[in-house]
Each structure stands twice: as C-alpha cells, then as structure tokens.
C-alpha cells in the first residue's frame, strides 16, 4: 500500500490542529467579538509559492541544470505549505514555530546533445524541502482595539516583522537519460541526493481579523541556506542553493 506523501501528512496534521480549534470558538470565553483576556497562542496553516534564488556559484547544481539542461530558475518555483504555532512571549513579541514543505518538478533535455537517432535526451528533475523553524515576531501595532479595561478585542489589522533560524532537509531526484562525459555514451538512471543544512530567515506580514477567533494572514519571508550535494551528485563543490523568497496566505485560530 502506498504511504501518504509528506504534504498530505502535513495537511492532515494542520487540519487536525485548526479544525478543532475553530470549533472551540463556541466555548464562552467572552462575548460576541471579544475576550475577557488576551489569547496566548494561535495555530494555523498557510500555503503559497516559493521563488528560489537558485545560485551557489559555477560548481553548484543550478549552474549545471541551467547551463547543460533546458531548465531555468523559474522551473524551480515551488508550491509551499506550512503549519505554524505562535505563542505570546512578552509585550509585542511572539515566538513562532513552523513546519513546512515545498515541491517543484520540471521536465528538461540536454541543450547540446541528442541521441544516436537525433532525438532529445530527456529527464525530469524534482526538488523538495522540509523546514523546521523558530522565529521571533514583533507586532508593529497593538494586538487589541481599546474598548474597555476588561474587554480584549482583536485588532482588525496587525502588521509584523520577524527573524528566525532552523534546519532544512532537501531531496533532489533526476530521472531519465544522461550523457557520460567520459565516453559520451547515453545511459538511463535515477540520480538522487538528500541532505540537511541550517537556515536563517526574515519575514514580514499582516494578520487580518475575520472574527473573534479566526484571522487570515499574508506573509513574505526570505530564507538563506546552502547544502552539500551527496550520493549521485558528488563533485558539485558549490552544493545546492536553498535560499529564496516565499509568499503565502494563511488561515489561523486564536486559542
């Protein structure tokens, strides 16, 4: 039986967290639209698009892929999904823990080589990443609308910025036909590499309150990471650049 994919499992976990929390909105912790105290945490899920920097120097994977194969940087634009847990620290400061997944897939062929029948030498490249992050978030304006000393009503719009770090695991596959640079023979294979790297990130966004517990969020974040290539990709001294910009929209619940 086929095992569920990582993105399916992440979506299931996010749904398991968010749906019960949304249903708990019926619990009387205040009146319509307000609380008697500030919520101490939020949970949510967000999805968006990752735009890779795809750099890392002349001996990196992306240099090879765009030089030798009919791939461009935009071919590695990735669907991304993330689950977040945000806990209040002190004042305008929060700590945000996130688990994310991204995936890109593109078909290509060698630019300068064809097979013995003058047909393209084709392959497919897939790149996925899993991220585990912790960030400090600073809310630029007040979390609440001031309507009374004992009533806490969420602000309609709450902009924020933040900085964080974490770990990223990548998986790279290439399936298809390739040219042996030694004897120029053509062979079929599946080339793989997996590895870990540390990462740093900055982020900026805004929350928009949809009600007492539910709010939407738009965020842009930029991450920096570079990992060594291993297994079938040994020899790419500049590794694989995992840096890039990611934009996302999310739905979150105050708990």
ZAMARTOR-722111 format. One record per residue (C-alpha): residue in one letter; chain; x, y, z. Coordinates in Angstrom, 3 decimals, m for minus. Each point is the difference from the previous one (the first is absolute). Example, Ala and Ser with C-alpha at 12.3 -4.5 7.8 and 13.67 -1.06 7.14 Angstrom:
<nutis>
@residu a	chaine A	c1 12.300	c2 m4.500	c3 7.800 $
@residu s	chaine A	c1 1.370	c2 3.440	c3 m0.660 $
</nutis>
This chain:
<nutis>
@residu x	chaine A	c1 0.000	c2 0.000	c3 0.000 $
@residu x	chaine A	c1 1.348	c2 3.414	c3 m0.943 $
@residu x	chaine A	c1 1.041	c2 2.153	c3 2.956 $
@residu x	chaine A	c1 m1.524	c2 3.484	c3 0.321 $
@residu x	chaine A	c1 2.219	c2 2.776	c3 m1.382 $
@residu x	chaine A	c1 1.668	c2 2.538	c3 2.277 $
@residu x	chaine A	c1 m2.264	c2 2.796	c3 m1.186 $
@residu x	chaine A	c1 m3.089	c2 m2.144	c3 0.612 $
@residu x	chaine A	c1 1.154	c2 m0.751	c3 3.520 $
@residu x	chaine A	c1 0.781	c2 3.672	c3 0.684 $
@residu x	chaine A	c1 m3.431	c2 1.021	c3 m1.278 $
@residu x	chaine A	c1 m1.645	c2 m2.641	c3 2.187 $
@residu x	chaine A	c1 1.923	c2 1.164	c3 3.060 $
@residu x	chaine A	c1 m0.908	c2 3.639	c3 m0.705 $
@residu x	chaine A	c1 m3.662	c2 m0.892	c3 m0.448 $
@residu x	chaine A	c1 0.103	c2 m2.050	c3 3.210 $
@residu x	chaine A	c1 1.298	c2 3.078	c3 1.831 $
@residu x	chaine A	c1 m2.040	c2 2.772	c3 m1.612 $
@residu x	chaine A	c1 m3.465	c2 m1.572	c3 m0.313 $
@residu x	chaine A	c1 m0.431	c2 m0.937	c3 3.698 $
@residu x	chaine A	c1 1.329	c2 3.417	c3 0.981 $
@residu x	chaine A	c1 m2.492	c2 1.696	c3 m2.317 $
@residu x	chaine A	c1 m2.833	c2 m2.056	c3 1.467 $
@residu x	chaine A	c1 1.102	c2 1.041	c3 3.465 $
@residu x	chaine A	c1 m1.066	c2 3.529	c3 m0.934 $
@residu x	chaine A	c1 m3.327	c2 m0.978	c3 1.488 $
@residu x	chaine A	c1 1.570	c2 m0.228	c3 3.461 $
@residu x	chaine A	c1 m1.163	c2 3.091	c3 1.969 $
@residu x	chaine A	c1 3.253	c2 1.839	c3 0.779 $
@residu x	chaine A	c1 m1.552	c2 3.398	c3 m0.519 $
@residu x	chaine A	c1 m2.812	c2 1.677	c3 m1.835 $
@residu x	chaine A	c1 m0.620	c2 0.301	c3 m3.745 $
@residu x	chaine A	c1 3.171	c2 1.288	c3 m1.613 $
@residu x	chaine A	c1 2.084	c2 0.374	c3 3.167 $
@residu x	chaine A	c1 1.841	c2 m1.891	c3 2.761 $
@residu x	chaine A	c1 0.378	c2 0.662	c3 3.718 $
@residu x	chaine A	c1 3.747	c2 m0.526	c3 m0.378 $
@residu x	chaine A	c1 2.589	c2 m0.040	c3 m2.770 $
@residu x	chaine A	c1 0.352	c2 m3.354	c3 m1.824 $
@residu x	chaine A	c1 3.452	c2 m1.419	c3 0.677 $
@residu x	chaine A	c1 0.559	c2 m1.941	c3 m3.253 $
@residu x	chaine A	c1 m1.180	c2 m0.550	c3 m3.563 $
@residu x	chaine A	c1 0.238	c2 m2.956	c3 m2.366 $
@residu x	chaine A	c1 m0.464	c2 m0.053	c3 m3.737 $
@residu x	chaine A	c1 0.951	c2 m1.228	c3 m3.425 $
@residu x	chaine A	c1 1.192	c2 2.006	c3 m2.985 $
@residu x	chaine A	c1 0.746	c2 m0.717	c3 m3.649 $
@residu x	chaine A	c1 1.832	c2 1.923	c3 m2.677 $
@residu x	chaine A	c1 2.780	c2 0.139	c3 m2.566 $
@residu x	chaine A	c1 3.753	c2 m0.263	c3 0.485 $
@residu x	chaine A	c1 2.285	c2 1.922	c3 m2.382 $
@residu x	chaine A	c1 3.533	c2 m1.440	c3 0.259 $
@residu x	chaine A	c1 3.160	c2 2.057	c3 m0.332 $
@residu x	chaine A	c1 1.510	c2 m3.070	c3 m1.762 $
@residu x	chaine A	c1 3.563	c2 1.254	c3 0.138 $
@residu x	chaine A	c1 2.977	c2 m1.456	c3 1.968 $
@residu x	chaine A	c1 2.783	c2 0.537	c3 m2.532 $
@residu x	chaine A	c1 1.321	c2 m1.609	c3 m3.209 $
@residu x	chaine A	c1 0.486	c2 m3.420	c3 1.604 $
@residu x	chaine A	c1 m3.480	c2 m0.168	c3 1.506 $
@residu x	chaine A	c1 m2.954	c2 m2.075	c3 m1.096 $
@residu x	chaine A	c1 m2.040	c2 2.879	c3 m1.414 $
@residu x	chaine A	c1 2.922	c2 1.191	c3 m2.140 $
@residu x	chaine A	c1 0.200	c2 m3.477	c3 m1.546 $
@residu x	chaine A	c1 m3.766	c2 m0.331	c3 m0.399 $
@residu x	chaine A	c1 m0.429	c2 3.331	c3 m1.792 $
@residu x	chaine A	c1 3.198	c2 m0.284	c3 m2.050 $
@residu x	chaine A	c1 m0.170	c2 m3.634	c3 m1.192 $
@residu x	chaine A	c1 m3.755	c2 m0.648	c3 0.155 $
@residu x	chaine A	c1 m2.963	c2 1.982	c3 m1.325 $
@residu x	chaine A	c1 m0.926	c2 1.176	c3 3.491 $
@residu x	chaine A	c1 m0.303	c2 3.528	c3 1.356 $
@residu x	chaine A	c1 m0.219	c2 1.322	c3 3.531 $
@residu x	chaine A	c1 m3.761	c2 0.443	c3 m0.341 $
@residu x	chaine A	c1 m0.364	c2 m3.759	c3 m0.568 $
@residu x	chaine A	c1 0.839	c2 m0.410	c3 3.686 $
@residu x	chaine A	c1 m2.812	c2 2.250	c3 1.234 $
@residu x	chaine A	c1 m1.607	c2 m2.193	c3 2.639 $
@residu x	chaine A	c1 m3.373	c2 m0.568	c3 1.615 $
@residu x	chaine A	c1 0.470	c2 0.482	c3 3.751 $
@residu x	chaine A	c1 m2.116	c2 m0.829	c3 3.055 $
@residu x	chaine A	c1 0.743	c2 0.643	c3 3.675 $
@residu x	chaine A	c1 m1.612	c2 m0.537	c3 3.392 $
@residu x	chaine A	c1 0.731	c2 2.617	c3 2.703 $
@residu x	chaine A	c1 m0.329	c2 0.224	c3 3.755 $
@residu x	chaine A	c1 0.323	c2 3.561	c3 1.350 $
@residu x	chaine A	c1 0.364	c2 0.600	c3 3.754 $
@residu x	chaine A	c1 0.030	c2 3.383	c3 1.747 $
@residu x	chaine A	c1 3.299	c2 0.818	c3 1.728 $
@residu x	chaine A	c1 m0.187	c2 3.477	c3 1.481 $
@residu x	chaine A	c1 m1.315	c2 3.359	c3 m1.178 $
@residu x	chaine A	c1 m0.096	c2 0.042	c3 m3.820 $
@residu x	chaine A	c1 2.273	c2 m3.050	c3 m0.292 $
@residu x	chaine A	c1 m1.065	c2 m3.512	c3 m1.067 $
@residu x	chaine A	c1 1.882	c2 m3.206	c3 m0.713 $
@residu x	chaine A	c1 m1.128	c2 m1.880	c3 m3.105 $
@residu x	chaine A	c1 0.759	c2 m3.681	c3 m0.642 $
@residu x	chaine A	c1 m0.535	c2 m1.270	c3 m3.539 $
@residu x	chaine A	c1 0.153	c2 m3.236	c3 m1.970 $
@residu x	chaine A	c1 m0.040	c2 0.403	c3 m3.768 $
@residu x	chaine A	c1 0.197	c2 m1.886	c3 m3.273 $
@residu x	chaine A	c1 0.655	c2 1.114	c3 m3.582 $
@residu x	chaine A	c1 0.139	c2 m1.870	c3 m3.299 $
@residu x	chaine A	c1 1.008	c2 0.794	c3 m3.588 $
@residu x	chaine A	c1 0.160	c2 m2.228	c3 m3.085 $
@residu x	chaine A	c1 1.114	c2 0.787	c3 m3.566 $
@residu x	chaine A	c1 0.752	c2 m1.899	c3 m3.219 $
@residu x	chaine A	c1 3.134	c2 0.770	c3 m2.000 $
@residu x	chaine A	c1 2.446	c2 m1.209	c3 m2.636 $
@residu x	chaine A	c1 3.681	c2 0.541	c3 m0.708 $
@residu x	chaine A	c1 0.628	c2 3.232	c3 m1.883 $
@residu x	chaine A	c1 2.934	c2 m1.154	c3 m2.123 $
@residu x	chaine A	c1 m0.448	c2 m3.763	c3 m0.297 $
@residu x	chaine A	c1 m2.416	c2 m2.376	c3 m1.736 $
@residu x	chaine A	c1 m0.026	c2 m3.779	c3 m0.165 $
@residu x	chaine A	c1 1.121	c2 m2.166	c3 m2.936 $
@residu x	chaine A	c1 m3.410	c2 0.474	c3 m1.612 $
@residu x	chaine A	c1 0.136	c2 3.807	c3 0.318 $
@residu x	chaine A	c1 m2.632	c2 m0.051	c3 2.730 $
@residu x	chaine A	c1 0.203	c2 2.159	c3 3.149 $
@residu x	chaine A	c1 1.623	c2 m1.501	c3 3.094 $
@residu x	chaine A	c1 m2.686	c2 0.670	c3 2.573 $
@residu x	chaine A	c1 m0.339	c2 m0.117	c3 3.772 $
@residu x	chaine A	c1 m2.176	c2 1.330	c3 2.831 $
@residu x	chaine A	c1 1.331	c2 1.854	c3 3.031 $
@residu x	chaine A	c1 m1.814	c2 0.094	c3 3.337 $
@residu x	chaine A	c1 1.026	c2 2.016	c3 3.049 $
@residu x	chaine A	c1 m1.770	c2 m0.032	c3 3.365 $
@residu x	chaine A	c1 0.857	c2 1.598	c3 3.319 $
@residu x	chaine A	c1 m1.183	c2 m0.409	c3 3.570 $
@residu x	chaine A	c1 0.611	c2 2.853	c3 2.427 $
@residu x	chaine A	c1 m0.062	c2 0.147	c3 3.795 $
@residu x	chaine A	c1 0.219	c2 3.564	c3 1.274 $
@residu x	chaine A	c1 m0.290	c2 2.222	c3 3.047 $
@residu x	chaine A	c1 m0.369	c2 3.759	c3 m0.361 $
@residu x	chaine A	c1 m0.468	c2 3.062	c3 2.164 $
@residu x	chaine A	c1 m2.858	c2 2.161	c3 m1.241 $
@residu x	chaine A	c1 m0.483	c2 3.667	c3 0.891 $
@residu x	chaine A	c1 m3.523	c2 1.408	c3 m0.391 $
@residu x	chaine A	c1 0.309	c2 3.549	c3 m1.284 $
@residu x	chaine A	c1 m3.348	c2 1.244	c3 1.336 $
@residu x	chaine A	c1 m2.155	c2 m0.978	c3 2.980 $
@residu x	chaine A	c1 m1.586	c2 m3.458	c3 0.007 $
@residu x	chaine A	c1 m3.296	c2 1.395	c3 1.283 $
@residu x	chaine A	c1 m2.563	c2 2.695	c3 m0.550 $
@residu x	chaine A	c1 m0.497	c2 2.057	c3 3.143 $
@residu x	chaine A	c1 m3.681	c2 m0.158	c3 0.916 $
@residu x	chaine A	c1 0.222	c2 m0.526	c3 3.743 $
@residu x	chaine A	c1 2.247	c2 m0.957	c3 2.882 $
@residu x	chaine A	c1 m1.220	c2 m3.604	c3 0.307 $
@residu x	chaine A	c1 m0.948	c2 m0.778	c3 m3.595 $
@residu x	chaine A	c1 2.577	c2 m1.224	c3 m2.532 $
@residu x	chaine A	c1 m1.006	c2 0.359	c3 m3.657 $
@residu x	chaine A	c1 2.476	c2 m1.002	c3 m2.758 $
@residu x	chaine A	c1 1.351	c2 2.768	c3 m2.200 $
@residu x	chaine A	c1 m1.455	c2 m0.032	c3 m3.494 $
@residu x	chaine A	c1 3.454	c2 0.131	c3 m1.662 $
@residu x	chaine A	c1 3.255	c2 m0.994	c3 1.706 $
@residu x	chaine A	c1 3.233	c2 0.504	c3 m1.997 $
@residu x	chaine A	c1 3.199	c2 m1.724	c3 1.147 $
@residu x	chaine A	c1 3.634	c2 m0.744	c3 m0.784 $
@residu x	chaine A	c1 2.243	c2 m2.778	c3 1.255 $
@residu x	chaine A	c1 3.281	c2 m1.878	c3 m0.135 $
@residu x	chaine A	c1 0.749	c2 m3.667	c3 0.559 $
@residu x	chaine A	c1 2.084	c2 m3.083	c3 m0.654 $
@residu x	chaine A	c1 m0.400	c2 m3.733	c3 m0.355 $
@residu x	chaine A	c1 0.875	c2 m3.069	c3 m2.028 $
@residu x	chaine A	c1 m0.878	c2 m0.994	c3 m3.555 $
@residu x	chaine A	c1 0.084	c2 m3.443	c3 m1.590 $
@residu x	chaine A	c1 0.044	c2 m0.258	c3 m3.777 $
@residu x	chaine A	c1 m0.640	c2 m2.922	c3 m2.360 $
@residu x	chaine A	c1 1.142	c2 0.232	c3 m3.629 $
@residu x	chaine A	c1 m0.868	c2 m2.541	c3 m2.730 $
@residu x	chaine A	c1 0.776	c2 m0.145	c3 m3.709 $
@residu x	chaine A	c1 m1.621	c2 m2.778	c3 m2.046 $
@residu x	chaine A	c1 0.715	c2 m0.602	c3 m3.673 $
@residu x	chaine A	c1 2.914	c2 m0.196	c3 m2.415 $
@residu x	chaine A	c1 3.441	c2 1.543	c3 0.421 $
@residu x	chaine A	c1 3.290	c2 0.395	c3 m1.869 $
@residu x	chaine A	c1 3.147	c2 m1.599	c3 1.416 $
@residu x	chaine A	c1 2.642	c2 2.713	c3 m0.297 $
@residu x	chaine A	c1 2.729	c2 m2.659	c3 m0.159 $
@residu x	chaine A	c1 m0.981	c2 m1.990	c3 m3.089 $
@residu x	chaine A	c1 m3.058	c2 2.050	c3 m1.107 $
@residu x	chaine A	c1 m2.269	c2 m3.022	c3 0.351 $
@residu x	chaine A	c1 m3.648	c2 0.488	c3 0.940 $
@residu x	chaine A	c1 m1.433	c2 m1.797	c3 3.010 $
@residu x	chaine A	c1 m3.264	c2 m0.033	c3 1.935 $
@residu x	chaine A	c1 0.003	c2 0.407	c3 3.760 $
@residu x	chaine A	c1 m1.562	c2 1.596	c3 3.050 $
@residu x	chaine A	c1 2.410	c2 2.366	c3 1.744 $
@residu x	chaine A	c1 m0.716	c2 1.033	c3 3.588 $
@residu x	chaine A	c1 1.409	c2 2.138	c3 2.783 $
@residu x	chaine A	c1 m1.334	c2 0.761	c3 3.475 $
@residu x	chaine A	c1 1.422	c2 2.108	c3 2.763 $
@residu x	chaine A	c1 m0.414	c2 2.564	c3 2.772 $
@residu x	chaine A	c1 1.027	c2 3.599	c3 0.481 $
@residu x	chaine A	c1 m0.512	c2 2.741	c3 2.542 $
@residu x	chaine A	c1 m2.036	c2 2.980	c3 m1.154 $
@residu x	chaine A	c1 m0.764	c2 3.600	c3 0.971 $
@residu x	chaine A	c1 m3.060	c2 2.044	c3 m0.910 $
@residu x	chaine A	c1 m1.648	c2 3.402	c3 0.173 $
@residu x	chaine A	c1 m3.726	c2 0.571	c3 m0.412 $
@residu x	chaine A	c1 m2.638	c2 2.710	c3 m0.242 $
@residu x	chaine A	c1 m3.749	c2 m0.233	c3 m0.216 $
@residu x	chaine A	c1 m3.382	c2 1.005	c3 1.341 $
@residu x	chaine A	c1 m2.904	c2 m1.745	c3 1.713 $
@residu x	chaine A	c1 m3.570	c2 0.940	c3 m0.866 $
@residu x	chaine A	c1 m2.633	c2 m0.869	c3 2.589 $
@residu x	chaine A	c1 m3.060	c2 m1.847	c3 m1.338 $
@residu x	chaine A	c1 m1.685	c2 m0.320	c3 3.359 $
@residu x	chaine A	c1 0.579	c2 m0.683	c3 3.643 $
@residu x	chaine A	c1 2.233	c2 m3.043	c3 m0.536 $
@residu x	chaine A	c1 0.654	c2 m0.297	c3 m3.713 $
@residu x	chaine A	c1 2.411	c2 2.157	c3 m2.014 $
@residu x	chaine A	c1 1.704	c2 m0.068	c3 m3.399 $
@residu x	chaine A	c1 3.669	c2 0.773	c3 m0.534 $
@residu x	chaine A	c1 2.200	c2 1.071	c3 m2.910 $
@residu x	chaine A	c1 3.756	c2 m0.426	c3 0.364 $
@residu x	chaine A	c1 3.226	c2 0.321	c3 m1.949 $
@residu x	chaine A	c1 3.174	c2 m1.610	c3 1.278 $
@residu x	chaine A	c1 3.528	c2 m0.365	c3 m1.308 $
@residu x	chaine A	c1 2.184	c2 m2.902	c3 1.033 $
@residu x	chaine A	c1 3.723	c2 m0.694	c3 m0.345 $
@residu x	chaine A	c1 1.347	c2 m3.550	c3 m0.219 $
@residu x	chaine A	c1 2.545	c2 m1.960	c3 m2.014 $
@residu x	chaine A	c1 0.509	c2 m3.764	c3 0.218 $
@residu x	chaine A	c1 2.614	c2 m2.456	c3 m1.233 $
@residu x	chaine A	c1 m0.981	c2 m2.388	c3 m2.770 $
@residu x	chaine A	c1 0.550	c2 m3.669	c3 0.780 $
@residu x	chaine A	c1 m0.514	c2 m3.499	c3 m1.384 $
@residu x	chaine A	c1 m0.381	c2 0.211	c3 m3.808 $
@residu x	chaine A	c1 0.880	c2 3.719	c3 m0.150 $
@residu x	chaine A	c1 3.482	c2 m0.061	c3 1.520 $
@residu x	chaine A	c1 2.268	c2 2.497	c3 m1.753 $
@residu x	chaine A	c1 m2.232	c2 3.068	c3 0.150 $
@residu x	chaine A	c1 2.321	c2 1.929	c3 2.305 $
@residu x	chaine A	c1 m2.330	c2 2.984	c3 0.392 $
@residu x	chaine A	c1 m2.883	c2 m2.230	c3 1.098 $
@residu x	chaine A	c1 m3.647	c2 0.924	c3 m0.417 $
@residu x	chaine A	c1 m1.352	c2 3.453	c3 0.800 $
@residu x	chaine A	c1 m3.183	c2 m0.268	c3 2.083 $
@residu x	chaine A	c1 m0.416	c2 3.754	c3 0.508 $
@residu x	chaine A	c1 m2.934	c2 1.946	c3 m1.339 $
@residu x	chaine A	c1 m3.174	c2 1.990	c3 0.492 $
@residu x	chaine A	c1 m3.292	c2 m1.555	c3 1.065 $
@residu x	chaine A	c1 m3.418	c2 1.645	c3 0.000 $
@residu x	chaine A	c1 m2.992	c2 m1.590	c3 1.712 $
@residu x	chaine A	c1 m3.579	c2 0.440	c3 1.174 $
@residu x	chaine A	c1 m1.232	c2 m1.658	c3 3.170 $
@residu x	chaine A	c1 m2.994	c2 m0.687	c3 2.203 $
@residu x	chaine A	c1 0.560	c2 0.006	c3 3.766 $
@residu x	chaine A	c1 m1.922	c2 m0.456	c3 3.245 $
@residu x	chaine A	c1 0.516	c2 1.704	c3 3.358 $
@residu x	chaine A	c1 0.084	c2 m2.474	c3 2.866 $
</nutis>
